[in-house]
Amino acid sequence: MGYRWKVGNGRKLRLWEDNWLGSSSLAIQFWPLYRIFNEKNKSIAELWDVQDLKCTFRRNVSEDLYQVWLEVVALVSTINLTDEEDEMVWLYNSSGVYSSQSLYKIINFRGIKTVHVSALWHIKIPPRVHFFLWQLINNKVLTRDNLAK
């Protein structure tokens, strides 16, 4: 969670188990198909030759599972293998590089952007509401946890 793989040459990246497409791995997204799949823990480069997906199954697939298989093939056909190495991309930073600051913001603020105090004073509301919002932004409202401090 918090990262995603960027596909390069496909040698490090496992096709089914790693998170390279969407918010979860193909194994989670297509669990009924993954259960009967033989080539587990194989890389994209080992299973995808830019034309065919080299996979075998432990048993015959039903018509419903075959339709799911066609969806997987369509997703995998969007991969463009390059000469670059596969790399992990941090989702909570615009540069894609992990920083403790970006993780702190996610943990502490749960993804909520902080309000700039200067914008607060331009809102047309009574002064007592301005003061209350200023206290709220600075965590100075006399709530039970602040009184305990």
Secondary structure, 3 states (H helix, E strand, C coil): CCEEEECCCCCCCECCCCCCCCCCCHHHHCHHHHHCECCCCCEHHHHECCCCECCCECCCCCHHHHHHHHHHHHHHCCCCCCCCCCEEEECCCCCCCCCHHHHHHHHHHCCCCCCCHHHHCCCCCCHHHHHHHHHHHCCCCCCHHHHHC
